[in-house]
Amino acid sequence: MSSTTSVIRIAGLRKSYVVPEREAGLKAAIRSLFRRKTREVKAVDDISFEVQAGEVVGFLGPNGAGKTTTLKMLSGLLYPTSGEVSVLGHVPSKREKSFLRQITLVMGNRNQLTWDLPAIDSFDLNRAIYRIPPDDYRRTRDEFIELLELKELMRKPVRNLSLGERMKMEIVGALLHQPKVLFLDEPTIGLDVTMQRRLRHFIAEYNRRTGATVLLTSHYMADVVALCKRVIVIHHGRILYDGDLSGLAGQFAAYKTIEVTLEDTSVDLQTYGEVIGKDAGKVTLRVPKAETSRVTARLLTDYADAVTDLTIEDPPIEDVIERVFAQAAPQEKVA
């Protein structure tokens, strides 16, 4: 990728912390007063990637992988230990007004709205902070309210909203100034399936209408599958994969699933692979990826008259991600 056209550019980015540690007990506490033992925790360890204008990229990893730390450095909340960071041509840690007006950071477990006031009051405050022209503000606000079906909730104090309603209000508040770059950290966490679907639709629509660049972290793979063509997988502060979501299974999946629908439901297919499901004549087999063609040919030969349908699929993306994580080793060391 060419850095001259990249909206987000990271090169050799590192963020580490030195934290004290000691054993339990009074003796250990006294000993630590004279000789403190520490260890270096590498939250982000030499990562590099670029994101182009208009891309929606999934940033995946388990808890503690370095996702939120990276987003905080990209938004200027944390200063890197080393490396280079550029967003829209700005160095985020400088926190320039022209930079802050063009980005937003939404964290699913953090609130920006005033708890005791209706959300509309917080929206008005954001309008003043970002100096949004009144006509533009009203047009954008009303459009978002309609898209997220919030009209009946605008006068209720934030504390009286459900988690899903409050999260939708948070999204609106974060996008009123129509940022060009969205850093979304678990925006659908804790929401029910219906609310997750509505927020995904809203994010996709915002990206389509404005051409905004989105970097999304989520533990809900439905978010990633619905919104992201490209994913970056990080674990122990290091990037393990950066590429198309569709290519992730091809690179890391060790098996495929074969679904066979049979007229004769008494047929035993255990010799063809691991049976992981049976339902009304449909048998699901898990087979090594390298054996898929051979097993399929055997099934069609041995049960030519009994097989009414057969499909081959990659494993669920959640399983593939778990396999990626399993291949990583811890990167911590004692200082």
C-alpha positions as CSV (number, residue, x, y, z in Angstrom):
1,M,0.0,0.0,0.0
2,S,1.2,3.5,-0.7
3,S,1.6,5.6,2.5
4,T,0.8,8.8,0.4
5,T,-2.8,7.7,0.0
6,S,-3.3,6.0,3.4
7,V,-5.7,7.5,5.9
8,I,-4.1,5.5,8.8
9,R,-0.5,4.6,8.7
10,I,1.4,2.7,11.5
11,A,5.1,1.7,11.2
12,G,7.0,-0.2,13.9
13,L,4.5,0.9,16.6
14,R,5.3,-0.1,20.2
15,K,3.7,0.6,23.6
16,S,5.2,-1.0,26.7
17,Y,4.7,-0.6,30.4
18,V,7.0,-1.4,33.3
19,V,4.9,-2.8,36.1
20,P,6.0,-3.9,39.7
21,E,5.4,-7.4,40.9
22,R,6.0,-9.2,44.2
23,E,5.0,-12.3,46.0
24,A,2.4,-12.3,48.7
25,G,3.3,-11.8,52.4
26,L,4.9,-9.3,54.7
27,K,8.5,-10.4,54.0
28,A,8.0,-9.9,50.3
29,A,6.4,-6.4,50.9
30,I,9.4,-5.3,53.0
31,R,11.9,-6.7,50.5
32,S,10.2,-4.8,47.7
33,L,10.9,-1.5,49.6
34,F,14.6,-2.0,49.0
35,R,14.7,-4.1,45.8
36,R,11.7,-3.7,43.6
37,K,11.2,-6.4,40.9
38,T,9.5,-5.3,37.7
39,R,8.5,-6.7,34.4
40,E,8.0,-5.2,31.0
41,V,4.6,-5.7,29.5
42,K,4.5,-5.1,25.8
43,A,1.0,-4.1,25.1
44,V,1.8,-3.4,21.4
45,D,5.0,-4.9,20.0
46,D,6.3,-3.6,16.6
47,I,3.1,-3.5,14.5
48,S,2.8,-2.0,11.1
49,F,-0.2,-1.5,8.8
50,E,-2.1,1.0,6.6
51,V,-5.7,1.7,6.0
52,Q,-7.0,3.4,2.9
53,A,-9.9,5.9,2.7
54,G,-13.3,4.3,2.9
55,E,-12.1,1.0,4.2
56,V,-13.9,-0.8,7.0
57,V,-11.3,-3.0,8.7
58,G,-11.9,-5.5,11.5
59,F,-9.2,-5.3,14.3
60,L,-9.5,-8.6,16.1
61,G,-7.9,-10.2,19.1
62,P,-8.6,-11.7,22.5
63,N,-8.8,-9.5,25.7
64,G,-5.3,-8.0,26.3
65,A,-4.2,-8.4,22.8
66,G,-3.4,-4.7,22.3
67,K,-6.5,-3.6,20.3
68,T,-7.7,-0.9,22.6
69,T,-4.2,0.4,23.3
70,T,-3.6,0.7,19.6
71,L,-6.9,2.6,19.1
72,K,-6.0,5.0,22.0
73,M,-2.6,5.7,20.3
74,L,-4.4,6.3,17.0
75,S,-6.8,8.7,18.6
76,G,-4.0,10.5,20.5
77,L,-5.0,9.4,24.0
78,L,-1.7,7.5,24.5
79,Y,1.8,8.3,23.4
80,P,3.7,5.5,21.7
81,T,6.8,4.1,23.2
82,S,8.3,4.1,19.7
83,G,7.3,3.9,16.1
84,E,5.4,6.1,13.8
85,V,1.6,6.9,13.7
86,S,-0.2,9.0,11.2
87,V,-4.0,9.6,10.8
88,L,-5.2,11.9,8.1
89,G,-1.7,13.2,7.9
90,H,-1.6,14.2,11.6
91,V,0.4,12.9,14.5
92,P,-2.4,11.9,16.9
93,S,-0.4,12.5,20.1
94,K,-0.2,16.2,19.2
95,R,-4.0,16.4,19.6
96,E,-4.4,19.2,17.1
97,K,-7.9,20.7,16.8
98,S,-7.9,20.1,13.0
99,F,-7.2,16.4,13.8
100,L,-9.8,16.0,16.6
101,R,-12.5,17.4,14.4
102,Q,-12.1,14.7,11.9
103,I,-12.0,11.6,14.1
104,T,-14.1,9.9,16.8
105,L,-13.5,7.1,19.3
106,V,-16.5,5.1,20.5
107,M,-15.9,2.6,23.3
108,G,-18.7,0.3,24.1
109,N,-18.0,0.3,27.8
110,R,-17.5,4.0,28.2
111,N,-20.1,6.8,28.4
112,Q,-19.7,10.4,26.9
113,L,-23.3,11.5,27.5
114,T,-24.3,13.4,30.6
115,W,-26.0,10.8,32.9
116,D,-28.8,12.9,34.4
117,L,-29.8,14.9,31.3
118,P,-31.6,13.9,28.1
119,A,-29.3,12.9,25.3
120,I,-30.4,15.9,23.2
121,D,-28.6,18.2,25.7
122,S,-25.4,16.3,25.3
123,F,-25.8,16.6,21.5
124,D,-26.2,20.3,21.8
125,L,-23.0,20.5,23.9
126,N,-21.2,18.5,21.2
127,R,-22.5,20.9,18.6
128,A,-20.9,23.8,20.5
129,I,-17.6,21.9,21.1
130,Y,-17.2,21.1,17.4
131,R,-18.6,24.4,16.3
132,I,-21.1,22.7,13.9
133,P,-23.3,25.2,12.0
134,P,-26.8,25.0,13.4
135,D,-28.4,24.0,10.1
136,D,-25.9,21.3,9.5
137,Y,-26.2,20.1,13.1
138,R,-30.0,19.8,12.9
139,R,-30.0,18.0,9.6
140,T,-27.4,15.5,10.7
141,R,-29.0,15.0,14.1
142,D,-32.5,14.4,12.7
143,E,-31.1,12.0,10.0
144,F,-29.4,9.9,12.6
145,I,-32.4,9.9,14.9
146,E,-34.5,8.6,12.1
147,L,-32.0,6.0,11.0
148,L,-31.8,4.6,14.6
149,E,-35.5,5.2,15.5
150,L,-34.7,7.4,18.5
151,K,-37.4,10.1,18.2
152,E,-39.4,8.9,21.2
153,L,-36.3,8.7,23.4
154,M,-34.7,12.1,22.9
155,R,-36.3,13.7,26.0
156,K,-35.6,10.9,28.4
157,P,-32.7,11.2,30.9
158,V,-29.8,9.0,29.8
159,R,-29.9,7.1,33.1
160,N,-33.5,5.9,32.2
161,L,-32.4,4.4,28.8
162,S,-31.7,0.7,28.3
163,L,-28.2,-0.3,27.4
164,G,-29.1,-0.7,23.7
165,E,-30.8,2.7,23.6
166,R,-27.9,4.4,25.4
167,M,-25.4,2.8,23.0
168,K,-27.3,4.2,20.0
169,M,-27.3,7.6,21.6
170,E,-23.6,7.3,22.1
171,I,-23.1,6.6,18.5
172,V,-25.1,9.6,17.4
173,G,-23.3,11.9,19.8
174,A,-19.9,10.6,18.5
175,L,-20.8,11.2,14.8
176,L,-22.6,14.5,14.9
177,H,-19.5,16.3,13.6
178,Q,-19.4,13.8,10.8
179,P,-15.8,12.5,11.4
180,K,-13.8,11.0,8.5
181,V,-12.3,8.3,10.7
182,L,-14.1,6.1,13.1
183,F,-12.4,4.1,15.8
184,L,-15.0,1.7,17.2
185,D,-14.1,-0.4,20.2
186,E,-16.7,-3.0,20.9
187,P,-19.6,-0.8,19.9
188,T,-22.2,-3.6,20.2
189,I,-21.0,-5.1,23.4
190,G,-23.8,-6.3,25.7
191,L,-26.5,-5.6,23.2
192,D,-29.2,-8.0,22.1
193,V,-29.2,-9.5,18.6
194,T,-31.8,-7.0,17.2
195,M,-29.9,-4.0,18.5
196,Q,-26.6,-5.3,17.2
197,R,-28.1,-5.6,13.8
198,R,-29.5,-2.1,13.8
199,L,-26.1,-0.6,14.8
200,R,-24.3,-2.6,12.2
201,H,-26.7,-1.3,9.6
202,F,-26.2,2.3,10.8
203,I,-22.4,2.0,10.6
204,A,-22.5,0.5,7.1
205,E,-24.9,3.2,6.0
206,Y,-22.6,6.0,7.5
207,N,-19.6,4.5,5.7
208,R,-21.6,4.3,2.4
209,R,-22.9,7.9,2.6
210,T,-19.8,9.6,3.8
211,G,-16.9,7.4,2.7
212,A,-15.5,7.4,6.2
213,T,-12.7,5.1,7.2
214,V,-13.6,2.6,10.0
215,L,-11.4,0.6,12.3
216,L,-13.6,-1.8,14.3
217,T,-12.8,-4.1,17.2
218,S,-15.5,-6.6,18.2
219,H,-15.8,-10.0,19.9
220,Y,-19.0,-10.5,17.9
221,M,-18.0,-12.1,14.7
222,A,-21.3,-11.2,13.2
223,D,-20.2,-7.5,13.3
224,V,-17.0,-8.3,11.4
225,V,-18.6,-10.6,8.8
226,A,-21.3,-8.0,8.1
227,L,-19.1,-4.9,7.9
228,C,-15.5,-5.9,7.1
229,K,-13.9,-7.3,4.0
230,R,-10.4,-7.0,5.6
231,V,-9.3,-8.0,9.0
232,I,-6.2,-7.5,11.1
233,V,-5.6,-10.1,13.8
234,I,-3.5,-9.1,16.8
235,H,-2.4,-11.3,19.7
236,H,0.1,-10.5,22.5
237,G,0.7,-7.1,20.8
238,R,1.8,-8.6,17.4
239,I,0.0,-8.9,14.1
240,L,-0.7,-12.5,13.1
241,Y,-2.8,-11.8,10.0
242,D,-3.6,-8.9,7.8
243,G,-5.8,-9.6,4.7
244,D,-9.2,-10.5,3.4
245,L,-11.6,-12.0,5.8
246,S,-12.3,-14.7,3.1
247,G,-8.7,-15.6,3.1
248,L,-8.4,-16.2,6.8
249,A,-10.0,-19.6,6.7
250,G,-7.8,-20.6,3.8
251,Q,-4.6,-19.8,5.6
252,F,-5.4,-21.0,9.1
253,A,-8.2,-23.5,9.0
254,A,-7.0,-27.1,9.4
255,Y,-10.3,-28.6,8.4
256,K,-13.6,-28.2,6.5
257,T,-17.1,-29.3,7.2
258,I,-19.1,-31.5,4.8
259,E,-22.9,-31.5,5.2
260,V,-24.5,-34.6,3.7
261,T,-28.3,-35.0,3.3
262,L,-29.3,-38.7,3.0
263,E,-32.5,-40.5,2.1
264,D,-31.5,-43.3,4.5
265,T,-31.1,-41.8,7.9
266,S,-29.6,-45.0,9.4
267,V,-26.4,-44.7,7.5
268,D,-23.3,-44.4,9.7
269,L,-20.7,-42.0,8.4
270,Q,-18.2,-42.1,11.2
271,T,-15.5,-43.7,9.1
272,Y,-15.5,-40.7,6.7
273,G,-14.7,-38.0,9.3
274,E,-15.7,-36.7,12.7
275,V,-19.5,-36.5,13.0
276,I,-20.2,-33.1,14.7
277,G,-24.0,-32.9,13.9
278,K,-27.1,-34.9,12.9
279,D,-30.5,-33.4,12.1
280,A,-33.4,-34.9,10.1
281,G,-31.3,-36.8,7.7
282,K,-28.5,-34.2,7.5
283,V,-25.1,-35.3,8.8
284,T,-22.3,-32.8,9.3
285,L,-18.7,-34.1,9.1
286,R,-15.5,-32.4,10.1
287,V,-12.6,-33.6,7.9
288,P,-8.9,-32.4,7.5
289,K,-8.7,-29.8,4.7
290,A,-6.3,-31.9,2.7
291,E,-8.7,-34.9,2.8
292,T,-11.8,-33.0,1.7
293,S,-11.7,-34.0,-2.0
294,R,-11.0,-37.6,-1.2
295,V,-13.7,-37.9,1.4
296,T,-16.3,-36.2,-0.8
297,A,-15.5,-38.6,-3.7
298,R,-15.8,-41.6,-1.4
299,L,-19.2,-40.4,-0.1
300,L,-20.6,-39.9,-3.6
301,T,-19.3,-43.3,-4.8
302,D,-20.3,-45.3,-1.7
303,Y,-23.7,-43.7,-1.4
304,A,-24.6,-42.6,-4.9
305,D,-28.2,-43.5,-4.5
306,A,-28.6,-42.2,-0.9
307,V,-27.0,-38.8,-1.1
308,T,-29.5,-36.1,-2.0
309,D,-27.4,-33.1,-1.2
310,L,-23.8,-32.3,-0.3
311,T,-22.1,-29.0,0.6
312,I,-18.5,-28.2,1.6
313,E,-17.9,-25.2,3.8
314,D,-15.0,-23.5,5.7
315,P,-15.3,-23.8,9.5
316,P,-17.1,-20.9,11.4
317,I,-14.9,-17.8,11.5
318,E,-14.9,-18.0,15.3
319,D,-13.1,-21.4,15.1
320,V,-10.6,-20.0,12.7
321,I,-9.8,-17.0,14.9
322,E,-9.3,-19.3,17.9
323,R,-6.8,-21.3,15.8
324,V,-4.9,-18.1,15.0
325,F,-4.7,-17.2,18.6
326,A,-3.5,-20.7,19.6
327,Q,-0.5,-20.2,17.3
328,A,0.8,-17.1,19.2
329,A,3.2,-17.2,22.1
330,P,3.3,-14.7,25.0
331,Q,5.6,-11.7,24.6
332,E,6.2,-10.6,28.1
333,K,9.5,-10.5,29.9
334,V,10.8,-9.8,33.4
335,A,12.8,-6.5,33.5
